[in-house]
Amino acid sequence: MARELKSADEIQAEVSGLIHDIREIREDGAVVKVPKPTELRELDDAGCNWTMLTFGGAATSYVQGILRVVENVRVRYNLRP
């Protein structure tokens, strides 16, 4: 499946919306600071050209959910050059 190209702002907004829809984060009223995606020079082994680093305000209990969201979005979108 070909990935759709999105801007850094669009990917950041998509990831942020999905993270803040995670039940535990929503119920806690937590605010997780979602970084802009970082462009990779080449496609990684999964065929994606971006990653995200350092989520602010993310409690340890949120990490697995955040990682799942990022991986799901990485499968769908590549960063527009």
ABEGO torsion letter per residue (X at the ends): XBBBBBBAAAAAAAAAAAAAABAAAAAAGBBBBBBBBBBBABBBAAGBABBBBGBBGBBAAAAAAAAAAAAAAAAABBBBX
